[in-house]
Amino acid sequence: MLSVVIAPGQGAPVFTRNAQVPHYAASTMKAAVLAALYRSDLDWDARVPVVNRFRSRTGSVYGNDRAEDSDPLPWERLGEQVPLRWLAERMVSHSSNLATNLCLQQVGHPAVAEVWRRAGAKGGSPRGIEDAAARKAGVNNLVSALDLARLLQSLEPEVLALLEHNTHRVDLAAGLPPGVRLAGKNGWITGVRLSAALVHPDDAPPYVLSVCYTGPLAGGRDVEDPAARLLARISRGVWQRRHTIAAAGR
């Protein structure tokens, strides 16, 4: 299943395909956690203990698998205290699972749910990363391409600026010319590949592209993945039509 939404930086979509079909959110949910942190009254300079023990939505306790995390640095700080700001940055720049659950533990699930609600999304992220007990109980992080597009359109400039630091330049980013600014988040596991971004061309108004894919092309690899190449091809095609997006949205 392939879902696509193309929209101006603000405004209704100009192209949709399976826009409201739910997909597993993977790491795209980290953008909502970041927004919840930004909108909270938490002190980003406060120091947070780095632990690998979290409360499941079922009431049990779970932890992250270090081997499944794309960012080794927070794991090297286990047992220490680090600034919340640093965890928030690692969550989106290197897609750290451990940092995500630590941030989620600080801000709380209701605040993240409010981010999705304010964006007008029907999906959301009611559980943490690798909360297997909640998943088994049917609590799943599901989003649609339209949810992700609306989320990006709802974010403050400061949050978008942090999302520009995503170091995983694959998927949509791989379909753009070098140096093009984009603020977004991607995510993948075996069977699912997603990416959504606000793209800033130098010669056209910004636009939002959101692509979600569920199927056999998604092998779960970071770079050499057929689904990643599919998303890059879609991004390349949209880039070539970037001058028409704002006009179509009027």
TIMAR-679370 format. One record per atom (N, C-alpha, C): residue in three letters; x, y, z. Coordinates in steps of 0.02 Angstrom, whole numbers, plus 50000, padded with zeros to 5 digits. Layout:
<nodes>
alaXYZ;...
</nodes>
This chain:
<nodes>
met500424994050000;met500005000050000;met500445006250000;leu500325010549951;leu500695016849946;leu500215022649957;ser500395027150002;ser500005033050017;ser500425039250006;val500135044249973;val500505050349957;val500065056449968;val500345061649998;val500025068150003;val500525073549982;ile500315077949938;ile500705083849918;ile500295089949935;ala500605094749968;ala500235100749988;ala500705106749989;pro500435112849983;pro500845118749996;pro501075118750069;gly501535123150084;gly501775123650153;gly501205124650202;gln500695128250182;gln500075128950219;gln499505128350169;gly498985124850189;gly498415124250145;gly498245116950130;ala497705116050093;ala497455109350078;ala497895105750029;pro497895099150030;pro498285095249982;pro498075096649911;val498565096149866;val498415096949794;val498435090149760;phe498695085049795;phe498685078249768;phe498665073449826;thr498235068449821;thr498205063149872;thr498125056349839;arg498405051549871;arg498315044449852;arg498295040449917;asn497725037249929;asn497645033249990;asn497855037250051;ala497645043550053;ala497915048250102;ala497745046550173;gln497175043250185;gln496955042050254;gln497025034650274;val497375030750234;val497495023750252;val498015023550309;pro497885019950362;pro498365019750418;pro498965015350403;his499545017550426;his500165013850422;his500485013950492;tyr500905009050506;tyr501275009250569;tyr501735015350568;ala501735019250621;ala502075025750621;ala502835025350622;ala503115019850649;ala503835019350657;ala504115025750689;ser504675028150664;ser505005033850697;ser504705040650680;thr504205040850635;thr503905047350621;thr503555050250682;met503365045950730;met503035048350791;met503485052850833;lys504145052550820;lys504605056550859;lys504515064050846;ala504265065850788;ala504125072850775;ala503575075550821;ala503085071350836;ala502545073450881;ala502795073950953;val503245069450973;val503535069951040;val503935076451046;leu504305078150993;leu504685084450994;leu504225090451001;ala503675090450965;ala503205096050970;ala502905096551039;ala502755090751069;ala502475090851137;ala502975093651187;leu503605091951179;leu504115094851222;leu504165102351214;tyr504145104651152;tyr504205111851139;tyr503625115651170;arg503025112751168;arg502435116151193;arg502335115351268;ser502755111451300;ser502685110351371;ser503045115951410;asp502975115751476;asp503335120551518;asp503965117351548;leu504185111751518;leu504785108451542;leu505405112651528;asp505875112351573;asp506505115751565;asp506975111351523;trp507125113651463;trp507535109651417;trp508265109151441;asp508455113251488;asp509125112851515;asp509165108451578;ala508585106151601;ala508575101651659;ala508915095051641;arg509245092051689;arg509605085851677;arg509155079951693;val509175075051647;val508735069251650;val509155062951658;pro508995058551706;pro509365052251712;pro509265047851650;val509805045151624;val509765040751566;val509695033651592;val509095030951584;val508935024151606;val508605020451548;asn508565013951554;asn508215009951503;asn507665005851537;arg507225009451568;arg506665006351605;arg506075011151600;phe505535008851568;phe504965013151555;phe504315009651573;arg503825013651589;arg503175011051607;arg502755009951544;ser502545003751533;ser502115002151477;ser501425005051486;arg501065005951431;arg500375008151436;arg499945002951471;thr500194996851476;thr499824991651511;thr499964991551586;gly500454995551608;gly500644995751678;gly501264991751694;ser501484987651648;ser502094983751659;ser502714988051643;val503294985051644;val503914988551632;val504254985551571;tyr504564989751529;tyr504914987351470;tyr505544991551459;gly505974989351414;gly506564993051396;gly506694992551321;asn507144996651297;asn507334996551227;asn507884991451213;asp507904989151152;asp508434984651129;asp508984988851097;arg509574988751126;arg510124992751100;arg510284991051028;ala510214984751010;ala510374982550941;ala509894985450890;glu509304987550912;glu508794990250866;glu508814997750862;asp509285000950896;asp509315008250899;asp509835010750849;ser509655015950811;ser510105018650761;ser510615023450790;asp510545025150854;asp510995030050884;asp511335027050946;pro511985025650943;pro512315022551001;pro512485027451057;leu512485033951042;leu512745038751091;leu512355039051156;pro511685039351155;pro511335039451220;pro511455033251262;trp511575027551230;trp511725021451267;trp512385022051305;glu512845025851278;glu513485026751312;glu513425031151374;arg512835034451381;arg512725038851439;arg512275035651492;leu512135029151485;leu511725025751535;leu512015026751605;gly511585028351652;gly511795029551721;gly511995036651734;glu512045040751682;glu512225047851690;glu511595052151687;gln511685058651695;gln511145063451686;gln511345068151629;val510885069251583;val511035073451525;val510475078551517;pro510605084251483;pro510075089151473;pro509505086351430;leu508905088151447;leu508315086151407;leu508395088551335;arg508695094451326;arg508795097151259;arg509215092251216;trp509735089451246;trp510165084851210;trp509775078651188;leu509355076051232;leu508945070251215;leu508465071851159;ala508145077751162;ala507685079751109;ala508035080251042;glu508635082951042;glu509015083650980;glu509215076850952;arg509455072250995;arg509645065550971;arg509035061750946;met508455063050975;met507845059650955;met507685060850881;val507805067050858;val507625068650789;val508225068850742;ser508815070450767;ser509395070850722;ser509655063850705;his509665059350755;his509915052550743;his509385047250757;ser508775049350768;ser508195044850779;ser508315039950836;ser508585042350891;ser508725038150948;ser508075035550980;asn508015029050985;asn507435026051019;asn507465027251094;leu508065026451122;leu508135027451194;leu507985034651213;ala508245039451176;ala508105046451190;ala507365047951182;thr507035044751134;thr506315045851124;thr505925043851185;asn506045037851211;asn505665035651269;asn505825039751331;leu506445042151337;leu506605046551393;leu506235053251386;cys506185055951326;cys505805062051315;cys505065060951327;leu504805055351303;leu504105053651313;leu503945052851386;gln504405049951423;gln504315049151495;gln504255055951530;gln504615060951505;gln504595067551534;gln503955071351518;val503735070951456;val503175075251434;val502505071851443;gly502485065151438;gly501865061451448;gly501465060351385;his501105054751383;his500705052951324;his500145057951309;pro499795060651359;pro499255065351343;pro499495071451304;ala500095073951319;ala500355079751283;ala500495078151210;val500735072051197;val500855069951128;val500195069051091;ala499705066151125;ala499045065351094;ala498745072051075;glu498875077151116;glu498615083851102;glu498945086751040;val499585085151029;val499915087550968;val499565084850906;trp499415078350906;trp499065075450849;trp498365078450841;arg498025079350898;arg497335081950895;arg497335088950866;arg497795093250888;arg497825100150863;arg497995100350789;ala498365095350766;ala498545095150695;ala497955092850652;gly497445090050683;gly496875087450645;gly496985080250621;ala497455076850653;ala497615069950634;ala497125065050666;lys496975059750630;lys496545054450656;lys496955048950690;gly497585048250669;gly498025043350700;gly498415046450757;gly498935042950779;gly499345045650833;gly499845040650858;ser500115042050917;ser500645037850945;ser500515036751020;pro500045032351036;pro499855031551107;pro500345027451149;arg500865024651118;arg501335020751158;arg502055022451139;gly502515020451183;gly503215021751170;gly503525016851121;ile504155018151104;ile504515013851059;ile504665007151093;glu504475001651060;glu504594994851084;glu504194993051146;asp503634996151156;asp503184994151210;asp502794988051186;ala503104982251191;ala502824976151162;ala502174974151197;ala502134975251262;ala501524973351298;ala500924977351274;ala501034983851263;ala500494988051237;ala500304985951166;arg500804984351126;arg500664982151057;arg500254975751058;lys500434971151102;lys500064964851108;lys499344966151130;ala499254971351170;ala498584973151194;ala498184977151143;gly498484978451085;gly498134982051032;gly498234989551031;val498714991951071;val498874999151072;val499435000351023;asn499285003250966;asn499775003950912;asn499845011150889;asn500445012850868;asn500585019350839;asn500425019150764;leu499885022150744;leu499675022050675;leu499575029150649;val499805030450588;val499715036950557;val499555035950484;ser499275041050454;ser499165041150382;ser499615046450350;ala499665046250285;ala500045051450251;ala499745058350264;leu499085058650268;leu498755065050283;leu498905067350354;asp498915062650401;asp499105064450470;asp499785067650473;leu500275064650438;leu500955067250441;leu501005074050406;ala500645074850352;ala500655081350318;ala500355086750363;arg499795085250394;arg499485090050440;arg499925091550500;leu500265086450525;leu500715087550581;leu501255092650562;leu501575091650505;leu502105096250484;leu501835103350476;gln501235104050448;gln500945110650437;gln500775114050503;ser500715110250557;ser500515112950621;ser501105114950666;leu501705113350644;leu502285114250688;leu502555121350688;glu502815123450745;glu503125129950752;glu503795130250715;pro504005136150693;pro504655136650658;pro505235133750697;glu505225134450763;glu505775131850804;glu505795124250802;val505215121150801;val505195113850797;val505425111550728;leu505195114950676;leu505405113250608;leu506155114050600;ala506435119150633;ala507155120250628;ala507545114350657;leu507295111450711;leu507615105450740;leu507555099550693;leu506985098950659;leu506895093450612;leu507325094050550;glu507605099850538;glu508075100650482;glu508745097050496;his508855095150559;his509495092050578;his509475084450571;asn508965081750540;asn508925074550528;asn509515072250486;thr509935067950514;thr510535065750479;thr510415060050430;his509825057050433;his509675051450388;his509425054250321;arg509895055650277;arg509735058850213;arg509545053550161;val509025049950178;val508765044750133;val508035046250119;asp507695041850084;asp506985042650070;asp506855049150031;leu506445053550057;leu506275059750020;leu506895064050009;ala507335064450058;ala507935068550051;ala508375066149994;ala508395059649983;ala508815056849930;ala508575058649860;gly507955060749854;gly507685062649789;gly507765070049772;leu508065073849818;leu508155081049809;leu508865082649788;pro508965088249753;pro509655090449738;pro510035091849803;pro510695091049802;pro511095092449861;pro510995099549886;gly510945100249952;gly510895106849982;gly510195109549991;val509685106049965;val509005108449973;val508785107450046;arg508515112650076;arg508285112350145;arg507645108250150;leu507615104050201;leu506985100750216;leu506955099250290;ala506355099750317;ala506235098350388;ala505745092650391;gly505955087050419;gly505505081450420;gly505765075550460;lys505405070150455;lys505585064150492;lys505395058050449;asn505845053250450;asn505695046950416;asn505705041250467;gly505505035450445;gly505505029650489;gly505425023350449;trp505725018050475;trp505665011650440;trp505755005850487;ile505395000550473;ile505504993950500;ile505354989150442;thr505484982750452;thr505324977950400;thr504584978250384;gly504424979550321;gly503734979850299;gly503434986850295;val503784991850322;val503514998650324;val504065003750310;arg503915008750270;arg504385014350257;arg503965020650252;leu504155025750291;leu503785032050291;leu504265037850291;ser504055043350261;ser504445049550264;ser503975055450249;ala504045060650288;ala503655066750277;ala504105072750289;ala504055077750246;ala504515083450252;ala504195089750224;leu504405095350253;leu504275101950226;leu504895103950187;val504825104650121;val505395105850077;val505415113250059;his506015116150060;his506115123250047;his506535124349984;pro506225124449925;pro506615126149865;pro506825133449866;asp507385134949834;asp507605141949829;asp507195145849778;asp506875142349732;asp506545145649676;asp505795144449674;ala505505142149729;ala504785140849732;ala504565140949805;pro503925141849818;pro503675141649887;pro503785134649918;pro503835134349984;pro503905127850017;pro503305123350005;tyr503435116850007;tyr502895112050000;tyr502995106250047;val502445102750062;val502455096950105;val502355090750063;leu502775085750074;leu502705079250042;leu502705073950096;ser502205069650095;ser502135064350144;ser502015057850106;val502435052850118;val502375046450084;val502425040850135;cys501945036250133;cys501945030350177;cys501875024150133;tyr502295019250147;tyr502275013050109;tyr502275007150156;thr501815002550146;thr501794996250182;thr501784990550131;gly502284986150134;gly502314980650087;gly502984977350083;pro503074972850036;pro503684968750033;pro504314972450011;leu504244978349981;leu504844982149961;leu505224984850021;ala504884985450078;ala505194988250138;ala505574982750175;gly506234982450163;gly506634977250193;gly506904978950262;gly506814985150284;gly507044987050350;gly507764989550352;arg508084990250294;arg508774992750292;arg508765000350289;asp509285003450314;asp509285010750318;asp509365014050250;val509815011550207;val509955014850144;val509775010450084;glu510085004650079;glu509985000350021;glu509344996450029;asp508794999950021;asp508134997050031;asp507694998949971;pro507364994149938;pro506944995949881;pro506415001149897;ala506125000849957;ala505615005749975;ala505915012649983;ala506535013050008;ala506865019550013;ala506975022549944;arg507155018349895;arg507245020749827;arg506585022949797;leu506035019449814;leu505375021449790;leu505205028349815;leu505305029549879;leu505155036149908;leu505585041549876;ala506215039949863;ala506655044849831;ala506415046549760;arg506175041549723;arg505915042849656;arg505295047349658;ile504865046049706;ile504265050349713;ile504485057449729;ser504955058149775;ser505195064749794;ser505505068349734;arg505875064849694;arg506195067849635;arg505665070349586;gly505145066349576;gly504615068349531;gly504225074449556;val504095074649621;val503755080549649;val504195086649643;trp504835086049656;trp505295091649650;trp505275094649580;gln505235090549530;gln505225092949461;gln504585096849446;arg504075096049488;arg503445099649479;arg503325104749534;arg503855106649568;arg503795110949627;arg503475117749613;his503555120249552;his503295126849535;his502535126849529;thr502235120949522;thr501505120649511;thr501125119549576;ile501465117749630;ile501115115649691;ile500745121449723;ala501075127049734;ala500755132849766;ala500175135349723;ala500265135549657;ala499725138049613;ala499125133449616;ala499245126849620;ala498695122149622;ala498315122649688;gly498635125049740;gly498315125549805;gly497915131849815;arg497915136449768;arg497555142649777;arg496805141749763;
</nodes>
